[in-house]
Amino acid sequence: MVSAKGTELSYSSFIFGVGAVTILLYIAMKVFGGVNTYFIALHIFLTAILMYLLLKINVGSKIKISSLTPLSLLIIPVALVFAAERFYYGSVALAIVIGLVSGYIATKFLDSGSDDDIDFKKWFVIPIFILALVVRAYVFATPKVPLGYDTPAYLILALKASKMELWELLRIGLGFSGDAYVDNWNFSMLWLGLTAKLISWLGLDLLAIPRFFIPAISAACVVPVFLLVRELSDSNSAFYSALIFSILPSELLFCDLYKEILGEFFLILSLYLFVRFSNKKNATNLFLFLASAFLLWKVAVTAFSKFAMFFAALLPIFAFYGKINSRIPIFVALLIPVILVLGHFFPIVGFPLHPVRPMVDNPYTRFSFPVILLTDSTAFMLALSGLFVFLSSSGKFKRAYAVGAAIFLAIAVYSGILSGVMGYRIFPSSFFLNTFRVSLYLSIPLSILAGVFLSEMRLKRILVLALFALLACDLVLAVNSETTIHSPARFYSYISEKDYEMLSKLDYSACSRVVLVGNFSWSPDTKNYSAGNWIKYIVFSKTGELPEVYEEVPDVSDALVIVYHNDKIYVKRC
């Protein structure tokens, strides 16, 4: 509740309010979404426990309601979306505006001239990486058929690339076509092809890519998270942030988006290297930052677009602290109309990047912002506790709080307001996945804010263990097949173990050709696309060639015919 004067908000009132809203959102998910009852009921129970634990924490500061007026500036990007949708590359300009506004708002809660003491005491981050790898390997290595909608498409690409000469892979992967999406796919061919060659040389199955290699890349993200938070605050905060990041369930939702997961690694690394360069300006740090940003562009332009927004959000904060020239954020703002003009005449992708409101809405992706927050509910409420400390102008590590708050606000505007409430799809990405892919990056600000908060509060060990137990419960509820709300969109194998084994054991040498029959066009609402790719991959791995594909059964002879219809597989032997 607000104090008697009606001008201040206490921490206990804030937690009661946040907890009540969170519980109401879970109830709304059940009523309007019809999602898993176990997920909802258990999370409501855990939220009540979390509220009790958070109220045990002594946060004496209060938020002055009048101090929150800078948040009204969020109306700027909300209003500008109506103009951005009229420009061919309006999404690019809009993302930069969102970042600059979010970063500027964060500076309004900083003390003039203050900065943080950085403690470079070393923590052993390897155990956190091992924990992250074990968690991801358990989820993705145990199913007979690897999880993920796009997994078989990437396996086909890896298998094709593994048969190419090294010089050809390098030529294709490092080339520039003028279309960023094409370049991303070609670069994926390079790193997946090299990985497939190494796996084959080791005598392993190519399924080691989705089972171990991609989870290892995801786990490796804890390292730049640790380095970023340590550069912003101290090693204790970095330890907590990396540990929280390692077990966030939303991070596991990344693991079948191969370009995106590698892109996330370079995105966080690029943010760290920018902060590192701002703190210690030299040619080496500048080169490393630019090299990391370049690799991010080559890996995934979708991830690079998020980096551009987060990078813009950091500029006002570091200008405030005098780490960069104060004119740089102004210069970037003045570049926005130039970007619109240049983007129109010199496009970087083969289709317009203006915000649109598509006729088809997928609730899972449109409202992915609250879905991800409610999946990561413990980290979310811990992060909001850190945000409370920041907004109340207290706390030691204000710069770390400011960075976490700015990135969180940017995602909230982009994914929560513009996409969720207003129904816009802000490119680059597909109608169905754009909002979801942005929301997945919530793990970055959540881990920063929550980790710094836990470090600064210096809690009793038993309370810290209880909070991490709740974080572990969130993970279990998200990945367990009986309680998850993310299947079949995520955590799902698109053909059965029985069908996979049957197709793997077929004698393909008895026929001169293999024919695949079915409609395998891409759609977020059917299994056909992914199931078709699994069949293609199995045939390709057994015969060295992709099957011939028809929508209707052709009149062919001496052919092994595989028909996929209504989620069932039928085989006609020659």
MARVEXNU-417897 format. One record per residue (C-alpha): x, y, z; residue in one letter. Coordinates in steps of 0.05 Angstrom, whole numbers, padded with zeros to 5 digits. Example, Ala and Ser with C-alpha at 12.3 -4.5 7.8 and 13.67 -1.06 7.14 Angstrom:
[r [00246; -00090; 00156]; "a"]
[r [00273; -00021; 00143]; "s"]
This chain:
[r [00000; 00000; 00000]; "m"]
[r [00019; 00072; -00008]; "v"]
[r [00040; 00110; 00054]; "s"]
[r [-00007; 00155; 00092]; "a"]
[r [00017; 00216; 00054]; "k"]
[r [-00001; 00179; -00010]; "g"]
[r [00067; 00195; -00041]; "t"]
[r [00110; 00135; -00025]; "e"]
[r [00107; 00061; -00039]; "l"]
[r [00139; 00012; 00011]; "s"]
[r [00174; -00052; -00009]; "y"]
[r [00123; -00096; 00027]; "s"]
[r [00065; -00062; -00009]; "s"]
[r [00102; -00070; -00075]; "f"]
[r [00112; -00145; -00064]; "i"]
[r [00039; -00155; -00044]; "f"]
[r [00016; -00118; -00106]; "g"]
[r [00064; -00154; -00153]; "v"]
[r [00046; -00222; -00123]; "g"]
[r [-00029; -00208; -00129]; "a"]
[r [-00022; -00187; -00202]; "v"]
[r [00021; -00248; -00217]; "t"]
[r [-00031; -00295; -00187]; "i"]
[r [-00087; -00260; -00226]; "l"]
[r [-00047; -00269; -00291]; "l"]
[r [-00040; -00344; -00277]; "y"]
[r [-00115; -00348; -00267]; "i"]
[r [-00127; -00309; -00331]; "a"]
[r [-00081; -00357; -00369]; "m"]
[r [-00123; -00415; -00345]; "k"]
[r [-00191; -00382; -00359]; "v"]
[r [-00174; -00352; -00427]; "f"]
[r [-00118; -00398; -00450]; "g"]
[r [-00140; -00465; -00424]; "g"]
[r [-00068; -00483; -00407]; "v"]
[r [-00042; -00538; -00362]; "n"]
[r [-00078; -00538; -00295]; "t"]
[r [-00017; -00566; -00258]; "y"]
[r [00027; -00511; -00285]; "f"]
[r [-00022; -00458; -00261]; "i"]
[r [-00041; -00487; -00193]; "a"]
[r [00031; -00503; -00173]; "l"]
[r [00056; -00436; -00195]; "h"]
[r [00003; -00400; -00155]; "i"]
[r [00024; -00440; -00094]; "f"]
[r [00098; -00425; -00107]; "l"]
[r [00082; -00351; -00117]; "t"]
[r [00050; -00348; -00048]; "a"]
[r [00113; -00380; -00018]; "i"]
[r [00158; -00332; -00057]; "l"]
[r [00119; -00272; -00031]; "m"]
[r [00129; -00297; 00040]; "y"]
[r [00204; -00305; 00029]; "l"]
[r [00212; -00237; -00005]; "l"]
[r [00176; -00203; 00052]; "l"]
[r [00230; -00231; 00098]; "k"]
[r [00280; -00187; 00063]; "i"]
[r [00293; -00120; 00096]; "n"]
[r [00287; -00066; 00043]; "v"]
[r [00278; -00001; 00081]; "g"]
[r [00275; 00047; 00022]; "s"]
[r [00211; 00071; -00010]; "k"]
[r [00193; 00094; -00080]; "i"]
[r [00168; 00166; -00086]; "k"]
[r [00108; 00161; -00133]; "i"]
[r [00126; 00229; -00162]; "s"]
[r [00194; 00203; -00182]; "s"]
[r [00163; 00154; -00231]; "l"]
[r [00142; 00208; -00280]; "t"]
[r [00201; 00193; -00328]; "p"]
[r [00165; 00127; -00344]; "l"]
[r [00114; 00168; -00382]; "s"]
[r [00167; 00176; -00436]; "l"]
[r [00150; 00106; -00458]; "l"]
[r [00093; 00137; -00496]; "i"]
[r [00144; 00162; -00548]; "i"]
[r [00158; 00094; -00581]; "p"]
[r [00085; 00074; -00572]; "v"]
[r [00064; 00135; -00612]; "a"]
[r [00119; 00129; -00663]; "l"]
[r [00098; 00059; -00684]; "v"]
[r [00041; 00090; -00725]; "f"]
[r [00093; 00129; -00764]; "a"]
[r [00143; 00072; -00768]; "a"]
[r [00093; 00026; -00802]; "e"]
[r [00093; 00074; -00861]; "r"]
[r [00167; 00068; -00874]; "f"]
[r [00199; 00010; -00912]; "y"]
[r [00249; -00002; -00856]; "y"]
[r [00211; 00030; -00798]; "g"]
[r [00225; -00028; -00750]; "s"]
[r [00300; -00010; -00750]; "v"]
[r [00287; 00062; -00730]; "a"]
[r [00234; 00040; -00679]; "l"]
[r [00281; -00008; -00644]; "a"]
[r [00334; 00047; -00636]; "i"]
[r [00282; 00095; -00609]; "v"]
[r [00258; 00043; -00559]; "i"]
[r [00329; 00031; -00536]; "g"]
[r [00347; 00105; -00529]; "l"]
[r [00283; 00122; -00491]; "v"]
[r [00291; 00062; -00444]; "s"]
[r [00363; 00081; -00429]; "g"]
[r [00346; 00154; -00419]; "y"]
[r [00291; 00135; -00369]; "i"]
[r [00341; 00093; -00330]; "a"]
[r [00388; 00153; -00323]; "t"]
[r [00332; 00192; -00288]; "k"]
[r [00340; 00145; -00228]; "f"]
[r [00415; 00152; -00223]; "l"]
[r [00453; 00197; -00176]; "d"]
[r [00491; 00252; -00212]; "s"]
[r [00564; 00236; -00215]; "g"]
[r [00560; 00170; -00178]; "s"]
[r [00591; 00106; -00201]; "d"]
[r [00601; 00035; -00176]; "d"]
[r [00663; 00005; -00144]; "d"]
[r [00682; -00055; -00186]; "i"]
[r [00710; -00114; -00149]; "d"]
[r [00750; -00160; -00195]; "f"]
[r [00756; -00217; -00145]; "k"]
[r [00752; -00281; -00186]; "k"]
[r [00697; -00332; -00178]; "w"]
[r [00703; -00400; -00209]; "f"]
[r [00651; -00396; -00265]; "v"]
[r [00665; -00466; -00291]; "i"]
[r [00618; -00502; -00241]; "p"]
[r [00562; -00456; -00264]; "i"]
[r [00576; -00475; -00336]; "f"]
[r [00576; -00549; -00317]; "i"]
[r [00509; -00540; -00281]; "l"]
[r [00479; -00505; -00342]; "a"]
[r [00505; -00559; -00388]; "l"]
[r [00478; -00616; -00344]; "v"]
[r [00409; -00583; -00342]; "v"]
[r [00407; -00573; -00417]; "r"]
[r [00436; -00641; -00434]; "a"]
[r [00386; -00676; -00388]; "y"]
[r [00328; -00642; -00424]; "v"]
[r [00354; -00649; -00495]; "f"]
[r [00397; -00711; -00495]; "a"]
[r [00350; -00760; -00461]; "t"]
[r [00293; -00763; -00513]; "p"]
[r [00302; -00815; -00568]; "k"]
[r [00280; -00764; -00620]; "v"]
[r [00312; -00696; -00607]; "p"]
[r [00265; -00639; -00588]; "l"]
[r [00250; -00578; -00631]; "g"]
[r [00210; -00555; -00691]; "y"]
[r [00271; -00532; -00731]; "d"]
[r [00319; -00586; -00707]; "t"]
[r [00313; -00633; -00768]; "p"]
[r [00320; -00575; -00817]; "a"]
[r [00386; -00556; -00785]; "y"]
[r [00408; -00630; -00785]; "l"]
[r [00394; -00634; -00860]; "i"]
[r [00436; -00571; -00869]; "l"]
[r [00492; -00599; -00827]; "a"]
[r [00491; -00665; -00865]; "l"]
[r [00493; -00629; -00932]; "k"]
[r [00550; -00584; -00909]; "a"]
[r [00590; -00642; -00881]; "s"]
[r [00596; -00669; -00952]; "k"]
[r [00625; -00604; -00979]; "m"]
[r [00699; -00587; -00985]; "e"]
[r [00727; -00540; -00932]; "l"]
[r [00745; -00485; -00982]; "w"]
[r [00674; -00486; -01010]; "e"]
[r [00645; -00481; -00940]; "l"]
[r [00689; -00421; -00924]; "l"]
[r [00672; -00388; -00990]; "r"]
[r [00598; -00394; -00979]; "i"]
[r [00597; -00382; -00904]; "g"]
[r [00640; -00320; -00905]; "l"]
[r [00611; -00289; -00968]; "g"]
[r [00563; -00231; -00974]; "f"]
[r [00502; -00237; -01017]; "s"]
[r [00469; -00170; -01001]; "g"]
[r [00414; -00205; -00963]; "d"]
[r [00428; -00214; -00888]; "a"]
[r [00381; -00274; -00882]; "y"]
[r [00415; -00311; -00938]; "v"]
[r [00483; -00295; -00906]; "d"]
[r [00459; -00322; -00839]; "n"]
[r [00437; -00387; -00871]; "w"]
[r [00503; -00393; -00908]; "n"]
[r [00542; -00379; -00844]; "f"]
[r [00501; -00433; -00809]; "s"]
[r [00522; -00480; -00864]; "m"]
[r [00595; -00463; -00847]; "l"]
[r [00594; -00474; -00771]; "w"]
[r [00545; -00532; -00774]; "l"]
[r [00585; -00565; -00830]; "g"]
[r [00650; -00559; -00791]; "l"]
[r [00615; -00587; -00729]; "t"]
[r [00587; -00645; -00769]; "a"]
[r [00656; -00660; -00799]; "k"]
[r [00686; -00662; -00729]; "l"]
[r [00630; -00706; -00702]; "i"]
[r [00638; -00755; -00761]; "s"]
[r [00714; -00756; -00750]; "w"]
[r [00701; -00774; -00677]; "l"]
[r [00656; -00831; -00700]; "g"]
[r [00594; -00801; -00666]; "l"]
[r [00522; -00796; -00689]; "d"]
[r [00502; -00729; -00720]; "l"]
[r [00447; -00726; -00668]; "l"]
[r [00502; -00704; -00620]; "a"]
[r [00489; -00634; -00649]; "i"]
[r [00419; -00625; -00618]; "p"]
[r [00435; -00668; -00558]; "r"]
[r [00501; -00639; -00535]; "f"]
[r [00532; -00586; -00581]; "f"]
[r [00475; -00536; -00582]; "i"]
[r [00461; -00545; -00507]; "p"]
[r [00535; -00532; -00495]; "a"]
[r [00530; -00466; -00533]; "i"]
[r [00470; -00447; -00491]; "s"]
[r [00507; -00466; -00428]; "a"]
[r [00567; -00424; -00450]; "a"]
[r [00524; -00362; -00448]; "c"]
[r [00533; -00361; -00372]; "v"]
[r [00606; -00339; -00383]; "v"]
[r [00591; -00272; -00418]; "p"]
[r [00534; -00261; -00369]; "v"]
[r [00583; -00269; -00312]; "f"]
[r [00634; -00223; -00345]; "l"]
[r [00582; -00170; -00362]; "l"]
[r [00553; -00166; -00291]; "v"]
[r [00623; -00167; -00260]; "r"]
[r [00643; -00109; -00304]; "e"]
[r [00581; -00071; -00281]; "l"]
[r [00583; -00088; -00207]; "s"]
[r [00624; -00141; -00171]; "d"]
[r [00641; -00215; -00172]; "s"]
[r [00588; -00235; -00121]; "n"]
[r [00533; -00204; -00163]; "s"]
[r [00562; -00236; -00225]; "a"]
[r [00562; -00304; -00191]; "f"]
[r [00488; -00298; -00172]; "y"]
[r [00468; -00272; -00241]; "s"]
[r [00504; -00328; -00278]; "a"]
[r [00476; -00380; -00231]; "l"]
[r [00404; -00354; -00241]; "i"]
[r [00415; -00351; -00316]; "f"]
[r [00440; -00423; -00317]; "s"]
[r [00373; -00451; -00292]; "i"]
[r [00322; -00403; -00323]; "l"]
[r [00271; -00446; -00360]; "p"]
[r [00262; -00393; -00415]; "s"]
[r [00334; -00405; -00435]; "e"]
[r [00317; -00477; -00452]; "l"]
[r [00263; -00451; -00499]; "l"]
[r [00320; -00425; -00543]; "f"]
[r [00352; -00492; -00554]; "c"]
[r [00321; -00511; -00621]; "d"]
[r [00332; -00442; -00650]; "l"]
[r [00404; -00455; -00671]; "y"]
[r [00420; -00388; -00702]; "k"]
[r [00386; -00352; -00644]; "e"]
[r [00423; -00390; -00589]; "i"]
[r [00491; -00377; -00620]; "l"]
[r [00467; -00306; -00633]; "g"]
[r [00450; -00298; -00559]; "e"]
[r [00520; -00318; -00540]; "f"]
[r [00551; -00265; -00585]; "f"]
[r [00497; -00214; -00565]; "l"]
[r [00515; -00219; -00491]; "i"]
[r [00589; -00222; -00508]; "l"]
[r [00583; -00159; -00550]; "s"]
[r [00547; -00122; -00493]; "l"]
[r [00603; -00143; -00446]; "y"]
[r [00657; -00121; -00494]; "l"]
[r [00624; -00054; -00504]; "f"]
[r [00621; -00043; -00429]; "v"]
[r [00693; -00067; -00424]; "r"]
[r [00715; -00018; -00478]; "f"]
[r [00676; 00039; -00444]; "s"]
[r [00713; 00025; -00379]; "n"]
[r [00781; 00016; -00411]; "k"]
[r [00788; 00047; -00479]; "k"]
[r [00843; 00016; -00522]; "n"]
[r [00850; -00013; -00591]; "a"]
[r [00846; -00085; -00568]; "t"]
[r [00779; -00077; -00532]; "n"]
[r [00751; -00038; -00591]; "l"]
[r [00773; -00092; -00640]; "f"]
[r [00743; -00148; -00598]; "l"]
[r [00677; -00111; -00592]; "f"]
[r [00672; -00098; -00667]; "l"]
[r [00693; -00170; -00683]; "a"]
[r [00640; -00198; -00636]; "s"]
[r [00586; -00152; -00665]; "a"]
[r [00607; -00172; -00736]; "f"]
[r [00601; -00247; -00718]; "l"]
[r [00533; -00233; -00688]; "l"]
[r [00511; -00202; -00754]; "w"]
[r [00536; -00262; -00792]; "k"]
[r [00503; -00312; -00744]; "v"]
[r [00433; -00282; -00738]; "a"]
[r [00407; -00214; -00761]; "v"]
[r [00347; -00227; -00716]; "t"]
[r [00392; -00229; -00655]; "a"]
[r [00432; -00169; -00682]; "f"]
[r [00369; -00128; -00684]; "s"]
[r [00358; -00140; -00610]; "k"]
[r [00431; -00123; -00596]; "f"]
[r [00421; -00057; -00633]; "a"]
[r [00362; -00040; -00587]; "m"]
[r [00400; -00061; -00524]; "f"]
[r [00463; -00024; -00547]; "f"]
[r [00422; 00039; -00557]; "a"]
[r [00393; 00030; -00487]; "a"]
[r [00463; 00029; -00457]; "l"]
[r [00487; 00093; -00492]; "l"]
[r [00450; 00144; -00447]; "p"]
[r [00473; 00106; -00384]; "i"]
[r [00546; 00106; -00403]; "f"]
[r [00542; 00178; -00427]; "a"]
[r [00513; 00196; -00359]; "f"]
[r [00573; 00165; -00324]; "y"]
[r [00621; 00199; -00373]; "g"]
[r [00645; 00132; -00401]; "k"]
[r [00628; 00155; -00472]; "i"]
[r [00619; 00223; -00503]; "n"]
[r [00551; 00253; -00483]; "s"]
[r [00539; 00272; -00556]; "r"]
[r [00538; 00200; -00580]; "i"]
[r [00465; 00184; -00559]; "p"]
[r [00444; 00250; -00592]; "i"]
[r [00483; 00232; -00655]; "f"]
[r [00450; 00163; -00657]; "v"]
[r [00381; 00196; -00650]; "a"]
[r [00397; 00243; -00707]; "l"]
[r [00417; 00183; -00750]; "l"]
[r [00347; 00153; -00747]; "i"]
[r [00318; 00191; -00807]; "p"]
[r [00382; 00176; -00845]; "v"]
[r [00373; 00102; -00830]; "i"]
[r [00302; 00105; -00858]; "l"]
[r [00326; 00136; -00923]; "v"]
[r [00387; 00091; -00932]; "l"]
[r [00347; 00029; -00912]; "g"]
[r [00297; 00043; -00967]; "h"]
[r [00349; 00051; -01022]; "f"]
[r [00400; 00001; -00997]; "f"]
[r [00361; -00056; -00965]; "p"]
[r [00398; -00107; -00922]; "i"]
[r [00345; -00161; -00928]; "v"]
[r [00299; -00181; -00984]; "g"]
[r [00234; -00156; -00954]; "f"]
[r [00208; -00092; -00920]; "p"]
[r [00221; -00083; -00845]; "l"]
[r [00161; -00041; -00827]; "h"]
[r [00116; -00059; -00768]; "p"]
[r [00052; -00094; -00789]; "v"]
[r [-00010; -00121; -00756]; "r"]
[r [-00022; -00189; -00788]; "p"]
[r [-00090; -00219; -00795]; "m"]
[r [-00068; -00284; -00761]; "v"]
[r [-00052; -00281; -00687]; "d"]
[r [-00018; -00337; -00649]; "n"]
[r [-00033; -00326; -00575]; "p"]
[r [00029; -00363; -00553]; "y"]
[r [00075; -00315; -00591]; "t"]
[r [00033; -00252; -00588]; "r"]
[r [00030; -00255; -00512]; "f"]
[r [00098; -00287; -00503]; "s"]
[r [00120; -00229; -00458]; "f"]
[r [00074; -00249; -00399]; "p"]
[r [00082; -00323; -00417]; "v"]
[r [00158; -00319; -00409]; "i"]
[r [00153; -00277; -00345]; "l"]
[r [00104; -00327; -00314]; "l"]
[r [00149; -00385; -00335]; "t"]
[r [00208; -00350; -00301]; "d"]
[r [00164; -00326; -00244]; "s"]
[r [00215; -00331; -00187]; "t"]
[r [00269; -00294; -00226]; "a"]
[r [00216; -00244; -00249]; "f"]
[r [00195; -00226; -00178]; "m"]
[r [00268; -00224; -00155]; "l"]
[r [00284; -00178; -00213]; "a"]
[r [00225; -00133; -00195]; "l"]
[r [00252; -00130; -00124]; "s"]
[r [00318; -00106; -00154]; "g"]
[r [00279; -00056; -00197]; "l"]
[r [00245; -00030; -00134]; "f"]
[r [00313; -00017; -00102]; "v"]
[r [00335; 00020; -00165]; "f"]
[r [00272; 00062; -00172]; "l"]
[r [00276; 00081; -00099]; "s"]
[r [00345; 00111; -00114]; "s"]
[r [00378; 00065; -00064]; "s"]
[r [00427; 00008; -00074]; "g"]
[r [00501; 00006; -00085]; "k"]
[r [00506; -00021; -00157]; "f"]
[r [00464; 00031; -00193]; "k"]
[r [00498; 00022; -00260]; "r"]
[r [00483; -00052; -00261]; "a"]
[r [00411; -00039; -00240]; "y"]
[r [00405; 00015; -00294]; "a"]
[r [00430; -00032; -00349]; "v"]
[r [00382; -00087; -00328]; "g"]
[r [00324; -00038; -00321]; "a"]
[r [00337; -00006; -00389]; "a"]
[r [00339; -00073; -00426]; "i"]
[r [00277; -00097; -00388]; "f"]
[r [00239; -00034; -00407]; "l"]
[r [00260; -00041; -00480]; "a"]
[r [00234; -00112; -00484]; "i"]
[r [00170; -00093; -00447]; "a"]
[r [00155; -00038; -00498]; "v"]
[r [00175; -00080; -00559]; "y"]
[r [00144; -00146; -00540]; "s"]
[r [00095; -00130; -00485]; "g"]
[r [00062; -00066; -00509]; "i"]
[r [00073; -00059; -00584]; "l"]
[r [00067; -00133; -00601]; "s"]
[r [00025; -00160; -00544]; "g"]
[r [-00025; -00105; -00531]; "v"]
[r [-00025; -00070; -00599]; "m"]
[r [-00015; -00132; -00642]; "g"]
[r [00045; -00107; -00683]; "y"]
[r [00098; -00153; -00711]; "r"]
[r [00163; -00115; -00712]; "i"]
[r [00212; -00147; -00761]; "f"]
[r [00260; -00179; -00774]; "p"]
[r [00229; -00248; -00764]; "s"]
[r [00165; -00285; -00782]; "s"]
[r [00095; -00264; -00761]; "f"]
[r [00093; -00320; -00710]; "f"]
[r [00162; -00321; -00679]; "l"]
[r [00184; -00248; -00676]; "n"]
[r [00151; -00230; -00609]; "t"]
[r [00171; -00297; -00579]; "f"]
[r [00244; -00289; -00599]; "r"]
[r [00247; -00220; -00568]; "v"]
[r [00214; -00244; -00503]; "s"]
[r [00266; -00299; -00496]; "l"]
[r [00319; -00246; -00484]; "y"]
[r [00283; -00228; -00419]; "l"]
[r [00332; -00277; -00386]; "s"]
[r [00386; -00224; -00393]; "i"]
[r [00354; -00167; -00352]; "p"]
[r [00320; -00216; -00304]; "l"]
[r [00386; -00249; -00286]; "s"]
[r [00422; -00181; -00280]; "i"]
[r [00370; -00149; -00235]; "l"]
[r [00357; -00211; -00193]; "a"]
[r [00431; -00228; -00185]; "g"]
[r [00450; -00158; -00163]; "v"]
[r [00391; -00155; -00115]; "f"]
[r [00410; -00221; -00081]; "l"]
[r [00483; -00200; -00076]; "s"]
[r [00467; -00132; -00047]; "e"]
[r [00417; -00156; 00005]; "m"]
[r [00468; -00204; 00036]; "r"]
[r [00414; -00254; 00055]; "l"]
[r [00420; -00312; 00103]; "k"]
[r [00443; -00375; 00070]; "r"]
[r [00378; -00412; 00085]; "i"]
[r [00337; -00357; 00051]; "l"]
[r [00382; -00359; -00011]; "v"]
[r [00375; -00435; -00015]; "l"]
[r [00300; -00429; -00010]; "a"]
[r [00297; -00378; -00067]; "l"]
[r [00341; -00421; -00111]; "f"]
[r [00296; -00481; -00095]; "a"]
[r [00238; -00441; -00123]; "l"]
[r [00279; -00424; -00185]; "l"]
[r [00291; -00499; -00193]; "a"]
[r [00216; -00512; -00186]; "c"]
[r [00202; -00463; -00243]; "d"]
[r [00251; -00502; -00286]; "l"]
[r [00218; -00569; -00270]; "v"]
[r [00148; -00543; -00283]; "l"]
[r [00169; -00515; -00350]; "a"]
[r [00205; -00577; -00378]; "v"]
[r [00165; -00634; -00347]; "n"]
[r [00116; -00663; -00398]; "s"]
[r [00060; -00667; -00346]; "e"]
[r [00064; -00595; -00325]; "t"]
[r [00093; -00554; -00383]; "t"]
[r [00053; -00503; -00423]; "i"]
[r [00107; -00501; -00477]; "h"]
[r [00090; -00565; -00514]; "s"]
[r [00078; -00576; -00572]; "p"]
[r [00106; -00507; -00589]; "a"]
[r [00171; -00524; -00551]; "r"]
[r [00199; -00586; -00516]; "f"]
[r [00168; -00632; -00567]; "y"]
[r [00191; -00687; -00615]; "s"]
[r [00153; -00683; -00681]; "y"]
[r [00154; -00757; -00697]; "i"]
[r [00147; -00814; -00648]; "s"]
[r [00203; -00859; -00625]; "e"]
[r [00168; -00918; -00658]; "k"]
[r [00166; -00883; -00726]; "d"]
[r [00238; -00859; -00719]; "y"]
[r [00263; -00930; -00705]; "e"]
[r [00220; -00959; -00761]; "m"]
[r [00246; -00910; -00812]; "l"]
[r [00318; -00920; -00788]; "s"]
[r [00314; -00995; -00797]; "k"]
[r [00284; -00996; -00867]; "l"]
[r [00326; -01028; -00922]; "d"]
[r [00334; -00970; -00970]; "y"]
[r [00383; -01007; -01014]; "s"]
[r [00328; -01054; -01040]; "a"]
[r [00297; -00997; -01082]; "c"]
[r [00328; -00950; -01133]; "s"]
[r [00293; -00888; -01105]; "r"]
[r [00256; -00862; -01045]; "v"]
[r [00191; -00822; -01051]; "v"]
[r [00160; -00780; -00996]; "l"]
[r [00087; -00762; -01001]; "v"]
[r [00052; -00707; -00961]; "g"]
[r [00041; -00632; -00952]; "n"]
[r [00103; -00606; -00915]; "f"]
[r [00093; -00531; -00923]; "s"]
[r [00113; -00489; -00863]; "w"]
[r [00060; -00473; -00812]; "s"]
[r [00064; -00459; -00737]; "p"]
[r [00000; -00498; -00724]; "d"]
[r [00018; -00566; -00754]; "t"]
[r [00071; -00619; -00746]; "k"]
[r [00078; -00631; -00821]; "n"]
[r [00138; -00586; -00835]; "y"]
[r [00181; -00614; -00779]; "s"]
[r [00157; -00686; -00787]; "a"]
[r [00173; -00682; -00862]; "g"]
[r [00243; -00657; -00847]; "n"]
[r [00254; -00714; -00798]; "w"]
[r [00236; -00764; -00853]; "i"]
[r [00281; -00728; -00903]; "k"]
[r [00339; -00728; -00854]; "y"]
[r [00332; -00802; -00839]; "i"]
[r [00329; -00819; -00913]; "v"]
[r [00387; -00772; -00928]; "f"]
[r [00430; -00802; -00872]; "s"]
[r [00417; -00873; -00897]; "k"]
[r [00421; -00863; -00972]; "t"]
[r [00463; -00801; -00982]; "g"]
[r [00406; -00768; -01021]; "e"]
[r [00343; -00731; -01003]; "l"]
[r [00277; -00766; -01022]; "p"]
[r [00234; -00742; -01080]; "e"]
[r [00174; -00704; -01051]; "v"]
[r [00103; -00705; -01078]; "y"]
[r [00037; -00681; -01049]; "e"]
[r [-00001; -00740; -01081]; "e"]
[r [00022; -00812; -01089]; "v"]
[r [00057; -00815; -01157]; "p"]
[r [00055; -00872; -01206]; "d"]
[r [00126; -00898; -01197]; "v"]
[r [00161; -00965; -01199]; "s"]
[r [00219; -00993; -01160]; "d"]
[r [00210; -00940; -01107]; "a"]
[r [00204; -00941; -01031]; "l"]
[r [00144; -00897; -01018]; "v"]
[r [00135; -00862; -00950]; "i"]
[r [00068; -00828; -00939]; "v"]
[r [00057; -00778; -00882]; "y"]
[r [-00017; -00765; -00869]; "h"]
[r [-00054; -00742; -00806]; "n"]
[r [00008; -00749; -00763]; "d"]
[r [00017; -00822; -00785]; "k"]
[r [00071; -00853; -00828]; "i"]
[r [00056; -00908; -00879]; "y"]
[r [00109; -00945; -00919]; "v"]
[r [00100; -00981; -00985]; "k"]
[r [00160; -01024; -01002]; "r"]
[r [00182; -01036; -01074]; "c"]
